[in-house]
């Protein structure tokens, strides 16, 4: 380790301050690294011809600013806790940011989406950050599960689900939902929910939803003559699936509601395709589902998701609330 100070007695800057500035610059440039030992005060005073009291004053100030740490009996060392950002670290940071931006662009993220995601993640890392309470309201439980799953990457969200029929029956829905920062619903139910919650309408966020790209591809590849079984928990979500099948001119479908007494052997008899919502768990192991798939049967998960424009707006609202707390 080289430790060469260039001190100017004729300069207006005090000698102790010159020492502080030059040590700091050496750390910034990477010439001094965490754990490097500085010359003892007596040795440096003899080498530079500077009074030991001046050296001591500089070392005390460097220690106070956490650039060095003094270990009794051993000497003064560059602190591993110093937070001077070296130029090489800045360059590495910029390089990492550029690589991340390029990777996100390849995934189709816009500049606005990137900024919003970074803001959300930075807000979440704040030690005292308070989460965003989100209430999702829809007519079927499958859609509520999809909303929660799609926003699960935001750790600071506290998510609650409510069925629209239940909200409509409450005597004071604004009292219950008034505890939430955001109330998420689909565009289909936005007007109805606005009428139920006039005092907190400003917290409502409507989301346009549609089948995911993979779901569209899966449905488009079903032969029109294929026999299809549809399994859901609600009549509303079943109607969404059957309407989508109708759009692809698939008419040979039979619908079933999930319960504990389902006979999968009967459900899949003569069927080529089984369509289920994303949160539905099928029997595992070497049972009827495995046999169905080995025989060429397909299991398609009908993934219904928030459309990109609505999701960008929703992320922006979450970021705004996190930053305000």
DRENVODO-376176 format. One record per atom (N, C-alpha, C): residue in one letter; x, y, z. Coordinates in steps of 0.2 Angstrom, whole numbers, padded with zeros to 4 digits, always signed. Layout:
<nodes>
AXYZ ...
</nodes>
This chain:
<nodes>
X+0004-0006+0000 X+0000+0000+0000 X+0004+0006+0000 X+0003+0011-0005 X+0007+0017-0005 X+0003+0022-0002 X+0006+0026+0003 X+0003+0032+0006 X+0007+0038+0006 X+0006+0041+0001 X+0010+0047-0001 X+0006+0054+0000 X+0007+0058+0005 X+0003+0064+0005 X+0007+0070+0002 X+0004+0074-0001 X+0007+0080-0004 X+0004+0086-0001 X+0007+0088+0005 X+0005+0094+0009 X+0008+0100+0007 X+0004+0106+0007 X+0007+0112+0005 X+0006+0117+0011 X+0011+0119+0014 X+0011+0124+0020 X+0008+0131+0018 X+0009+0132+0011 X+0007+0139+0009 X+0000+0140+0007 X-0003+0134+0007 X-0010+0134+0005 X-0015+0136+0010 X-0020+0140+0008 X-0025+0142+0013 X-0029+0137+0017 X-0029+0131+0014 X-0032+0125+0017 X-0028+0123+0023 X-0030+0122+0029 X-0026+0120+0035 X-0023+0113+0033 X-0018+0111+0036 X-0014+0105+0035 X-0018+0099+0037 X-0022+0099+0042 X-0026+0094+0044 X-0031+0092+0039 X-0034+0098+0037 X-0039+0097+0032 X-0037+0094+0025 X-0030+0096+0023 X-0027+0093+0017 X-0026+0085+0018 X-0025+0083+0024 X-0024+0076+0026 X-0030+0073+0025 X-0036+0075+0028 X-0042+0072+0027 X-0044+0072+0020 X-0044+0077+0016 X-0046+0077+0009 X-0042+0072+0005 X-0035+0071+0006 X-0031+0067+0002 X-0032+0059+0004 X-0034+0058+0011 X-0035+0051+0013 X-0042+0049+0010 X-0047+0054+0010 X-0053+0053+0007 X-0053+0051+0000 X-0049+0055-0004 X-0048+0054-0011 X-0045+0047-0013 X-0040+0045-0009 X-0037+0039-0010 X-0042+0033-0009 X-0046+0034-0004 X-0051+0029-0003 X-0056+0029-0009 X-0058+0035-0011 X-0062+0035-0017 X-0059+0032-0023 X-0053+0033-0024 X-0050+0031-0030 X-0048+0023-0030 X-0049+0020-0024 X-0047+0013-0023 X-0040+0012-0021 X-0036+0018-0020 X-0029+0017-0018 X-0029+0014-0011 X-0033+0016-0007 X-0034+0014+0000 X-0041+0010+0000 X-0040+0004+0003 X-0046-0001+0004 X-0047-0002+0011 X-0054-0005+0012 X-0056-0007+0019 X-0050-0012+0022 X-0048-0010+0028 X-0043-0014+0031 X-0036-0012+0031 X-0035-0007+0026 X-0028-0005+0025 X-0026-0001+0031 X-0020-0001+0034 X-0018+0002+0040 X-0014+0009+0038 X-0016+0014+0041 X-0013+0020+0040 X-0006+0021+0044 X-0002+0025+0042 X+0004+0026+0046 X+0003+0028+0053 X+0006+0026+0058 X+0005+0029+0065 X+0006+0037+0065 X+0003+0040+0070 X+0004+0047+0070 X+0011+0049+0071 X+0015+0046+0075 X+0022+0048+0076 X+0026+0047+0070 X+0025+0042+0067 X+0029+0040+0060 X+0027+0045+0055 X+0020+0047+0054 X+0018+0051+0049 X+0021+0058+0050 X+0021+0060+0057 X+0023+0067+0059 X+0031+0067+0057 X+0035+0062+0058 X+0042+0062+0057 X+0043+0063+0049 X+0039+0059+0046 X+0040+0058+0038 X+0038+0065+0035 X+0033+0068+0037 X+0031+0074+0034 X+0033+0081+0037 X+0036+0080+0043 X+0038+0086+0046 X+0032+0090+0049 X+0026+0087+0050 X+0020+0091+0052 X+0019+0089+0059 X+0017+0094+0063 X+0016+0092+0071 X+0011+0086+0072 X+0013+0082+0077 X+0009+0076+0078 X+0002+0078+0080 X+0001+0084+0083 X-0006+0086+0085 X-0010+0088+0079 X-0007+0090+0073 X-0010+0091+0067 X-0013+0084+0064 X-0008+0079+0064 X-0010+0073+0062 X-0015+0070+0066 X-0015+0071+0073 X-0020+0068+0077 X-0027+0071+0076 X-0027+0078+0074 X-0033+0081+0073 X-0036+0078+0066 X-0032+0077+0061 X-0035+0074+0055 X-0038+0067+0056 X-0034+0063+0060 X-0036+0056+0061 X-0043+0056+0065 X-0043+0060+0070 X-0049+0061+0074 X-0055+0062+0070 X-0054+0067+0065 X-0060+0069+0061 X-0062+0063+0056 X-0056+0060+0053 X-0058+0054+0049 X-0062+0049+0053 X-0060+0048+0059 X-0063+0043+0063 X-0071+0045+0064 X-0071+0051+0066 X-0078+0054+0067 X-0083+0053+0061 X-0080+0054+0055 X-0084+0053+0049 X-0084+0046+0046 X-0081+0041+0051 X-0082+0034+0049 X-0078+0032+0043 X-0073+0036+0041 X-0068+0034+0036 X-0063+0029+0038 X-0061+0030+0044 X-0056+0026+0048 X-0059+0024+0054 X-0056+0018+0057 X-0057+0016+0064 X-0051+0015+0067 X-0051+0017+0074 X-0045+0016+0078 X-0045+0010+0082 X-0041+0005+0082 X-0041+0000+0086 X-0035+0000+0091 X-0037+0001+0098 X-0032+0002+0103 X-0026-0004+0103 X-0020-0001+0102 X-0015-0006+0103 X-0013-0008+0096 X-0017-0007+0091 X-0015-0009+0084 X-0014-0004+0079 X-0018+0001+0079 X-0017+0007+0075 X-0024+0009+0072 X-0023+0013+0066 X-0029+0016+0063 X-0029+0013+0056 X-0036+0011+0054 X-0037+0007+0048 X-0043+0010+0044 X-0043+0009+0038 X-0048+0011+0034 X-0054+0007+0036 X-0060+0010+0037 X-0066+0007+0040 X-0069+0003+0035 X-0072-0003+0036 X-0076-0007+0031 X-0083-0004+0031 X-0084+0001+0036 X-0091+0004+0036 X-0091+0010+0033 X-0085+0013+0030 X-0086+0019+0027 X-0090+0019+0020 X-0093+0024+0019 X-0098+0024+0013 X-0096+0029+0007 X-0089+0030+0007 X-0087+0033+0001 X-0088+0029-0005 X-0091+0032-0010 X-0092+0028-0016 X-0087+0029-0021 X-0083+0024-0022 X-0077+0025-0027 X-0079+0025-0034 X-0075+0028-0038 X-0077+0029-0045 X-0078+0022-0049 X-0074+0017-0047 X-0075+0010-0050 X-0082+0007-0048 X-0084+0009-0042 X-0091+0006-0040 X-0096+0010-0043 X-0095+0017-0045 X-0100+0020-0048 X-0101+0017-0055 X-0095+0016-0058 X-0095+0013-0065 X-0099+0007-0065 X-0097+0002-0060 X-0101-0004-0060 X-0108-0003-0059 X-0110+0001-0055 X-0117+0003-0054 X-0121+0005-0060 X-0118+0009-0064 X-0121+0012-0070 X-0121+0006-0075 X-0116+0002-0075 X-0116-0004-0080 X-0122-0009-0078 X-0122-0010-0071 X-0128-0015-0069 X-0135-0012-0071 X-0135-0005-0070 X-0142-0002-0071 X-0143-0003-0079 X-0138-0001-0083 X-0139-0002-0090 X-0141-0009-0092 X-0138-0014-0089 X-0139-0021-0091 X-0146-0023-0089 X-0148-0020-0083 X-0155-0021-0081 X-0160-0018-0085 X-0159-0012-0087 X-0164-0008-0092 X-0164-0012-0098 X-0159-0014-0101 X-0159-0018-0107 X-0163-0025-0107 X-0162-0028-0101 X-0165-0034-0100 X-0173-0033-0099 X-0175-0028-0096 X-0182-0026-0095 X-0185-0024-0102 X-0181-0021-0106 X-0184-0019-0112 X-0185-0025-0117 X-0180-0030-0116 X-0182-0036-0120 X-0188-0040-0118 X-0190-0039-0111 X-0196-0042-0108 X-0202-0038-0110 X-0201-0032-0113 X-0207-0028-0115 X-0209-0023-0111 X-0205-0021-0106 X-0206-0016-0101 X-0205-0009-0104 X-0210-0004-0103 X-0209+0002-0105 X-0205+0006-0100 X-0203+0012-0102 X-0199+0017-0097 X-0203+0018-0091 X-0210+0020-0092 X-0214+0021-0086 X-0215+0015-0082 X-0215+0009-0085 X-0216+0003-0080 X-0210+0002-0076 X-0204+0003-0079 X-0198+0002-0076 X-0197+0007-0070 X-0199+0013-0071 X-0198+0019-0066 X-0203+0017-0060 X-0209+0015-0062 X-0214+0013-0057 X-0212+0007-0052 X-0209+0002-0056 X-0207-0004-0052 X-0201-0002-0048 X-0196+0002-0050 X-0190+0003-0046 X-0193+0007-0040 X-0197+0012-0041 X-0200+0016-0035 X-0203+0011-0030 X-0207+0007-0032 X-0211+0002-0028 X-0206-0002-0024 X-0201-0005-0027 X-0196-0009-0024 X-0192-0005-0019 X-0190+0001-0021 X-0186+0005-0016 X-0190+0007-0010 X-0196+0009-0011 X-0201+0010-0006 X-0202+0004-0001 X-0202-0002-0004 X-0203-0008+0000 X-0197-0009+0005 X-0191-0007+0002 X-0185-0008+0006 X-0184-0003+0012 X-0188+0002+0012 X-0187+0007+0018 X-0189+0003+0024 X-0185+0004+0029 X-0186+0000+0035 X-0193+0002+0038 X-0195+0008+0038 X-0201+0010+0041 X-0207+0011+0036 X-0206+0008+0030 X-0212+0008+0025 X-0218+0005+0028 X-0224+0008+0027 X-0230+0005+0029 X-0233+0003+0023 X-0236-0003+0023 X-0239-0006+0017 X-0245-0003+0015 X-0247-0005+0009 X-0254-0002+0005 X-0259-0008+0006 X-0265-0006+0009 X-0270-0010+0010 X-0275-0010+0004 X-0275-0016+0001 X-0279-0016-0005 X-0285-0021-0004 X-0291-0019-0006 X-0297-0023-0006 X-0299-0024-0013 X-0300-0031-0015 X-0302-0032-0021 X-0309-0035-0021 X-0313-0032-0025 X-0321-0034-0025 X-0322-0036-0032 X-0325-0042-0033 X-0328-0045-0039 X-0333-0050-0038 X-0337-0052-0043 X-0342-0056-0042 X-0341-0063-0042 X-0334-0065-0043 X-0332-0072-0042 X-0326-0073-0038 X-0325-0078-0035 X-0319-0079-0031 X-0313-0081-0035 X-0314-0084-0041 X-0308-0085-0045 X-0304-0078-0048 X-0308-0073-0049 X-0305-0067-0051 X-0301-0064-0045 X-0304-0064-0039 X-0301-0062-0034 X-0294-0065-0032 X-0294-0071-0034 X-0287-0075-0033 X-0282-0073-0038 X-0285-0072-0044 X-0280-0069-0050 X-0277-0062-0048 X-0282-0058-0045 X-0279-0051-0044 X-0274-0052-0038 X-0275-0056-0033 X-0270-0057-0028 X-0263-0060-0031 X-0264-0065-0035 X-0258-0068-0037 X-0254-0063-0042 X-0257-0059-0046 X-0254-0055-0050 X-0250-0049-0047 X-0252-0047-0041 X-0249-0042-0037 X-0245-0045-0031 X-0244-0051-0031 X-0240-0054-0026 X-0233-0052-0026 X-0230-0049-0031 X-0223-0047-0031 X-0222-0041-0027 X-0227-0038-0025 X-0227-0032-0021 X-0228-0034-0014 X-0222-0034-0010 X-0222-0037-0003 X-0226-0033+0002 X-0226-0026+0000 X-0229-0022+0005 X-0237-0021+0004 X-0240-0026+0001 X-0247-0025+0000 X-0251-0030+0005 X-0256-0027+0008 X-0260-0031+0012 X-0267-0032+0008 X-0268-0038+0006 X-0273-0040+0001 X-0279-0043+0004 X-0285-0040+0003 X-0291-0043+0006 X-0296-0044+0000 X-0300-0050+0000 X-0305-0051-0005 X-0312-0051-0003 X-0316-0048-0007 X-0323-0047-0005 X-0328-0049-0011 X-0333-0053-0011 X-0337-0054-0016 X-0342-0048-0016 X-0344-0046-0023 X-0348-0040-0024 X-0355-0041-0021 X-0358-0047-0021 X-0364-0049-0018 X-0364-0047-0010 X-0359-0049-0007 X-0358-0048+0000 X-0358-0040+0002 X-0354-0037-0002 X-0353-0030-0001 X-0360-0026-0002 X-0364-0028-0007 X-0371-0025-0008 X-0375-0026-0003 X-0374-0032+0001 X-0379-0033+0007 X-0377-0030+0013 X-0371-0027+0014 X-0369-0024+0020 X-0373-0017+0021 X-0374-0016+0027 X-0378-0010+0029 X-0374-0004+0028 X-0367-0004+0030 X-0363+0002+0029 X-0356-0001+0026 X-0356-0002+0019 X-0350-0004+0016 X-0345+0001+0016 X-0346+0007+0016 X-0341+0012+0016 X-0337+0012+0023 X-0340+0010+0028 X-0336+0009+0035 X-0331+0004+0034 X-0333-0002+0031 X-0329-0008+0031 X-0323-0007+0026 X-0325-0004+0020 X-0320-0003+0014 X-0316+0003+0015 X-0319+0008+0020 X-0315+0014+0021 X-0308+0013+0024 X-0307+0007+0027 X-0300+0006+0030 X-0295+0005+0025 X-0297+0004+0018 X-0292+0002+0013 X-0290+0008+0009 X-0283+0008+0007 X-0280+0013+0003 X-0283+0013-0004 X-0284+0007-0007 X-0286+0006-0014 X-0291+0000-0014 X-0296+0001-0018 X-0302-0004-0019 X-0302-0005-0026 X-0300-0012-0028 X-0299-0014-0034 X-0305-0018-0037 X-0307-0016-0043 X-0313-0020-0046 X-0312-0020-0053 X-0316-0024-0056 X-0316-0024-0064 X-0320-0019-0067 X-0319-0017-0073 X-0322-0012-0076 X-0330-0014-0077 X-0331-0020-0077 X-0338-0022-0077 X-0342-0020-0071 X-0339-0020-0065 X-0342-0019-0059 X-0341-0012-0056 X-0337-0008-0059 X-0335-0001-0057 X-0341+0003-0055 X-0345+0004-0060 X-0351+0008-0059 X-0355+0006-0053 X-0357+0000-0053 X-0361-0003-0047 X-0357-0001-0040 X-0351-0003-0040 X-0347-0002-0034 X-0347+0006-0032 X-0346+0010-0037 X-0346+0017-0036 X-0352+0020-0033 X-0358+0017-0035 X-0364+0018-0032 X-0365+0016-0024 X-0362+0011-0023 X-0362+0008-0016 X-0357+0012-0011 X-0352+0015-0014 X-0346+0018-0010 X-0345+0026-0013 X-0350+0030-0013 X-0350+0037-0015 X-0345+0041-0012 X-0344+0040-0005 X-0339+0044-0001 X-0332+0042-0002 X-0331+0036-0004 X-0324+0034-0005 X-0323+0032-0012 X-0326+0035-0017 X-0326+0033-0024 X-0319+0034-0027 X-0315+0039-0024 X-0309+0041-0026 X-0304+0036-0025 X-0305+0031-0021 X-0300+0026-0020 X-0302+0020-0024 X-0307+0020-0028 X-0308+0014-0033 X-0304+0014-0039 X-0301+0009-0040 X-0297+0008-0046 X-0300+0002-0051 X-0302+0004-0057 X-0305-0001-0061 X-0300-0004-0066 X-0300-0011-0066 X-0295-0014-0070 X-0299-0018-0076 X-0296-0017-0082 X-0299-0021-0087 X-0295-0028-0087 X-0299-0033-0088 X-0296-0040-0087 X-0298-0044-0094 X-0293-0048-0095 X-0294-0053-0101 X-0290-0059-0100 X-0292-0064-0104 X-0288-0070-0104 X-0280-0069-0105 X-0276-0072-0102 X-0269-0071-0103 X-0267-0074-0110 X-0261-0071-0113 X-0259-0073-0120 X-0258-0081-0120 X-0256-0084-0115 X-0255-0091-0115 X-0262-0095-0115 X-0267-0092-0111 X-0273-0095-0111 X-0276-0095-0118 X-0276-0089-0122 X-0278-0088-0128 X-0275-0093-0133 X-0269-0094-0133 X-0265-0099-0137 X-0268-0106-0136 X-0269-0108-0129 X-0271-0114-0127 X-0278-0115-0130 X-0283-0111-0129 X-0289-0111-0132 X-0290-0112-0139 X-0285-0108-0143 X-0285-0108-0150 X-0283-0114-0153 X-0279-0118-0149 X-0277-0125-0152 X-0281-0131-0150 X-0287-0129-0147 X-0292-0135-0145 X-0296-0136-0152 X-0296-0142-0154 X-0300-0144-0160 X-0307-0142-0159 X-0310-0140-0164 X-0317-0138-0163 X-0322-0143-0161 X-0320-0149-0163 X-0325-0155-0162 X-0323-0158-0155 X-0318-0156-0152 X-0316-0159-0145 X-0321-0158-0140 X-0321-0164-0136 X-0326-0163-0130 X-0322-0160-0124 X-0325-0155-0121 X-0321-0151-0116 X-0325-0151-0109 X-0321-0153-0104 X-0324-0152-0097 X-0322-0145-0094 X-0326-0142-0091 X-0325-0135-0088 X-0326-0136-0080 X-0321-0135-0076 X-0322-0135-0069 X-0320-0129-0065 X-0325-0126-0062 X-0324-0119-0058 X-0327-0120-0051 X-0327-0114-0048 X-0330-0114-0041 X-0336-0109-0041 X-0337-0105-0047 X-0342-0101-0047 X-0346-0101-0054 X-0352-0099-0054 X-0356-0099-0060 X-0353-0093-0065 X-0351-0088-0061 X-0349-0082-0065 X-0343-0083-0069 X-0338-0087-0066 X-0332-0088-0069 X-0333-0093-0074 X-0337-0098-0073 X-0339-0103-0078 X-0342-0100-0084 X-0346-0095-0083 X-0348-0091-0089 X-0343-0088-0093 X-0338-0085-0090 X-0332-0082-0093 X-0329-0087-0098 X-0328-0093-0095 X-0324-0098-0099 X-0328-0100-0105 X-0335-0102-0104 X-0339-0104-0109 X-0340-0099-0115 X-0340-0092-0113 X-0340-0087-0118 X-0334-0087-0122 X-0328-0088-0119 X-0322-0088-0122 X-0322-0094-0127 X-0324-0100-0125 X-0325-0106-0129 X-0329-0105-0135 X-0335-0101-0134 X-0339-0100-0139 X-0336-0095-0145 X-0331-0091-0142 X-0328-0086-0147 X-0323-0090-0152 X-0321-0096-0149 X-0317-0100-0153 X-0321-0106-0157 X-0327-0105-0156 X-0332-0110-0160 X-0331-0117-0157 X-0330-0117-0150 X-0330-0124-0147 X-0336-0125-0143 X-0341-0129-0146 X-0347-0130-0143 X-0348-0136-0138 X-0344-0141-0139 X-0345-0147-0135 X-0342-0147-0129 X-0345-0143-0124 X-0342-0142-0117 X-0347-0144-0112 X-0344-0147-0106 X-0349-0148-0101 X-0345-0145-0094 X-0350-0142-0090 X-0347-0138-0085 X-0349-0142-0078 X-0344-0141-0073 X-0344-0144-0067 X-0342-0139-0061 X-0345-0139-0056 X-0343-0135-0050 X-0339-0139-0045 X-0334-0136-0043 X-0329-0139-0038 X-0332-0141-0032 X-0332-0147-0029 X-0334-0149-0023 X-0330-0155-0021 X-0331-0157-0015 X-0327-0163-0012 X-0330-0170-0015 X-0335-0170-0019 X-0338-0176-0021 X-0337-0177-0028 X-0333-0173-0031 X-0332-0174-0039 X-0329-0181-0040 X-0332-0184-0046 X-0330-0190-0048 X-0326-0188-0055 X-0319-0188-0054 X-0315-0186-0060 X-0316-0191-0066 X-0317-0197-0064 X-0318-0203-0069 X-0324-0201-0074 X-0329-0199-0070 X-0335-0197-0074 X-0334-0191-0078 X-0331-0186-0075 X-0330-0179-0078 X-0326-0180-0084 X-0321-0184-0084 X-0316-0185-0090 X-0318-0190-0095 X-0323-0194-0094 X-0325-0199-0098 X-0327-0196-0105 X-0323-0198-0110 X-0325-0196-0117 X-0322-0189-0118 X-0319-0185-0114 X-0316-0179-0114 X-0309-0179-0117 X-0307-0173-0121 X-0301-0172-0123 X-0297-0167-0120 X-0301-0162-0116 X-0298-0156-0113 X-0302-0155-0107 X-0298-0153-0101 X-0300-0151-0095 X-0298-0144-0094 X-0303-0139-0093 X-0301-0132-0091 X-0302-0131-0084 X-0297-0128-0081 X-0298-0126-0074 X-0296-0119-0072 X-0298-0116-0067 X-0295-0109-0065 X-0288-0110-0062 X-0284-0105-0061 X-0277-0105-0059 X-0276-0107-0052 X-0281-0106-0048 X-0280-0108-0040 X-0283-0115-0039 X-0286-0119-0044 X-0289-0125-0042 X-0284-0130-0042 X-0283-0134-0036 X-0279-0140-0036 X-0282-0146-0038 X-0279-0150-0043 X-0281-0156-0045 X-0278-0162-0041 X-0281-0168-0041 X-0278-0173-0037 X-0271-0175-0040 X-0266-0176-0035 X-0260-0177-0038 X-0258-0185-0037 X-0253-0187-0040 X-0250-0194-0040 X-0253-0197-0047 X-0252-0204-0046 X-0254-0208-0052 X-0261-0210-0052 X-0266-0205-0052 X-0273-0206-0052 X-0276-0204-0059 X-0282-0202-0059 X-0286-0202-0065 X-0283-0196-0070 X-0281-0190-0066 X-0278-0185-0070 X-0272-0187-0074 X-0267-0191-0071 X-0261-0193-0074 X-0263-0198-0080 X-0268-0202-0079 X-0270-0207-0084 X-0273-0203-0090 X-0277-0198-0088 X-0280-0194-0093 X-0275-0190-0098 X-0269-0188-0095 X-0264-0184-0098 X-0260-0189-0102 X-0259-0195-0099 X-0255-0200-0103 X-0259-0203-0109 X-0265-0202-0109 X-0269-0204-0115 X-0270-0199-0120 X-0267-0193-0119 X-0267-0188-0124 X-0271-0182-0122 X-0275-0183-0116 X-0279-0177-0114 X-0275-0171-0111 X-0278-0165-0112 X-0275-0159-0110 X-0278-0156-0104 X-0274-0153-0100 X-0277-0149-0094 X-0274-0142-0095 X-0279-0137-0096 X-0278-0130-0098 X-0280-0126-0092 X-0275-0122-0089 X-0277-0117-0084 X-0279-0111-0087 X-0286-0109-0086 X-0288-0103-0088 X-0286-0097-0084 X-0281-0093-0086 X-0278-0088-0082 X-0281-0081-0085 X-0284-0078-0080 X-0288-0072-0082 X-0284-0066-0078 X-0281-0061-0082 X-0277-0056-0079 X-0279-0049-0080 X-0276-0045-0076 X-0276-0038-0077 X-0273-0036-0083 X-0276-0032-0088 X-0273-0030-0094 X-0267-0025-0092 X-0262-0024-0097 X-0256-0020-0096 X-0257-0013-0094 X-0262-0010-0098 X-0263-0003-0096 X-0266-0002-0089 X-0270-0006-0087 X-0273-0005-0080 X-0268-0007-0075 X-0264-0012-0076 X-0259-0014-0072 X-0254-0008-0071 X-0252-0005-0076 X-0247+0001-0075 X-0250+0006-0071 X-0257+0008-0072 X-0260+0013-0068 X-0260+0011-0061 X-0262+0004-0060 X-0263+0002-0053 X-0256+0002-0049 X-0250+0000-0053 X-0244+0001-0050 X-0242+0008-0048 X-0244+0012-0052 X-0242+0019-0051 X-0246+0022-0045 X-0252+0020-0044 X-0256+0022-0038 X-0253+0019-0032 X-0251+0013-0032 X-0247+0009-0026 X-0241+0013-0024 X-0237+0015-0030 X-0231+0018-0029 X-0232+0025-0025 X-0237+0028-0028 X-0239+0035-0025 X-0241+0034-0017 X-0245+0029-0016 X-0247+0029-0009 X-0241+0027-0004 X-0236+0022-0007 X-0230+0020-0003 X-0226+0026-0002 X-0225+0030-0007 X-0221+0036-0006 X-0223+0041-0001 X-0230+0041-0001 X-0233+0046+0004 X-0233+0044+0011 X-0232+0038+0012 X-0233+0036+0019 X-0226+0036+0023 
</nodes>
